[in-house]
Amino acid sequence: LRQANGVQAAILAPTSYAEGAQLYRKAESRLEEGGEIEAIQRDLERAIAAFAKGTEHSGVARATFEATLQARNDAASADAATYASTDWRKAEERFVEAATQL
C-alpha cells in the first residue's frame, strides 16, 4: 500500500488501486469480526497483488501523462480545488477516466 501510494497509483492506476483497497478493507473487516485467518491472508495476498499491479502500471501512466501530471501538480499548488472546485473535480474525473482507459 505504501509503495502504491508513493507512485500515485490511486490516480495513475485507479482500477488496480481500488481493487487492492477493497480487498484490504475486506481483510480488516474479517479480522475485526474474528474471521478465519486463511480468508484474511487470502484477501491480503490478493490486495498486495492488486497494489503491485497498480504500482507497475503507474510507471506507464506516468510516462504517458507526464505533461498532464505537471499541469495537475501546478493546479494543486495554486489550490485549484478551493478556488475552482467545479473545474478541479471535472478535471480529476476526466484524468481518472483516462488513466482507467490506459
Helices and strands as residue ranges (DSSP letters): H 2-6, H 9-12, H 14-32, H 37-64, H 66-77, H 80-83, H 85-101
